[in-house]
Amino acid sequence: MELRTMMAAALAPLEPGISKMSGLLNFYAGADEATHSLINVSVWTSLDNAKQLDTFQPMLDLGREFVAKGAVFERPIMNHTTLWELPR
């Protein structure tokens, strides 16, 4: 529950910088109650733009705080190419 609260609070320090990044289309943060897991999913116009998060210091700093509370991150960070999408 503490990590979920931390994830919700992460919006405030991350949003100002992420929202200004080149090529950002959307960014989501979510939680799965059944598996006690958290996820960030972002959609970008290019792989190079997506990789901006790899060096975004506020995210790296928060990552260390999450690890200190017991979080485990999957590495390497996965970047997927869109194969199809549903129209809205």
C-alpha positions as CSV (number, residue, x, y, z in Angstrom):
1,M,0.0,0.0,0.0
2,E,2.9,2.4,0.7
3,L,4.3,1.9,-2.8
4,R,0.9,2.6,-4.3
5,T,0.7,5.8,-2.3
6,M,4.2,6.8,-3.4
7,M,3.2,6.1,-7.0
8,A,0.2,8.4,-6.7
9,A,2.4,11.1,-5.2
10,A,5.0,10.8,-8.0
11,L,2.8,12.7,-10.3
12,A,3.6,16.1,-8.7
13,P,7.4,15.9,-9.2
14,L,7.4,14.1,-12.5
15,E,4.6,15.7,-14.5
16,P,6.2,19.1,-15.1
17,G,9.3,17.6,-16.7
18,I,7.7,14.7,-18.5
19,S,4.9,16.8,-20.0
20,K,7.6,19.0,-21.7
21,M,9.5,16.2,-23.3
22,S,9.7,16.0,-27.0
23,G,7.4,13.4,-28.6
24,L,5.3,12.5,-25.6
25,L,1.8,11.3,-26.7
26,N,0.6,9.9,-23.4
27,F,1.8,8.7,-20.0
28,Y,0.0,6.3,-17.6
29,A,0.8,5.1,-14.1
30,G,-1.2,2.2,-12.8
31,A,-1.5,-0.4,-10.0
32,D,-2.6,-4.0,-10.0
33,E,-4.2,-4.8,-6.6
34,A,-4.1,-8.6,-7.1
35,T,-0.3,-8.8,-7.8
36,H,0.7,-5.7,-5.8
37,S,2.5,-4.4,-8.9
38,L,2.9,-0.9,-10.3
39,I,3.5,0.1,-13.9
40,N,4.3,3.1,-16.0
41,V,3.4,3.0,-19.7
42,S,4.2,5.9,-22.0
43,V,3.5,6.4,-25.7
44,W,6.0,8.4,-27.8
45,T,6.5,9.4,-31.4
46,S,9.9,7.7,-31.5
47,L,12.3,5.4,-29.6
48,D,14.8,8.3,-29.2
49,N,12.0,10.4,-27.6
50,A,11.0,7.5,-25.3
51,K,14.6,7.1,-24.1
52,Q,14.5,10.6,-22.6
53,L,13.0,8.9,-19.5
54,D,16.2,6.8,-19.1
55,T,18.1,9.9,-17.9
56,F,15.3,12.0,-16.4
57,Q,16.8,12.8,-13.0
58,P,13.6,13.2,-11.0
59,M,12.4,9.7,-12.1
60,L,15.8,8.2,-11.3
61,D,15.7,9.9,-7.8
62,L,12.2,8.5,-7.2
63,G,13.3,5.1,-8.4
64,R,15.9,5.0,-5.6
65,E,13.2,5.9,-3.0
66,F,11.0,3.1,-4.3
67,V,13.8,0.6,-4.1
68,A,14.5,1.7,-0.5
69,K,10.9,0.7,0.3
70,G,11.3,-2.7,-1.3
71,A,10.3,-2.1,-4.9
72,V,11.9,-4.2,-7.7
73,F,12.2,-2.8,-11.2
74,E,12.4,-4.9,-14.3
75,R,15.5,-4.2,-16.3
76,P,16.3,-3.4,-19.0
77,I,13.5,-0.9,-19.6
78,M,11.3,-2.3,-22.4
79,N,10.5,-0.2,-25.4
80,H,8.0,-1.6,-27.8
81,T,7.2,-0.7,-31.4
82,T,3.5,-0.3,-32.2
83,L,2.2,-3.0,-34.4
84,W,-1.4,-1.9,-34.6
85,E,-3.9,0.3,-32.8
86,L,-7.6,0.5,-32.4
87,P,-9.3,3.6,-33.7
88,R,-11.2,5.7,-31.2
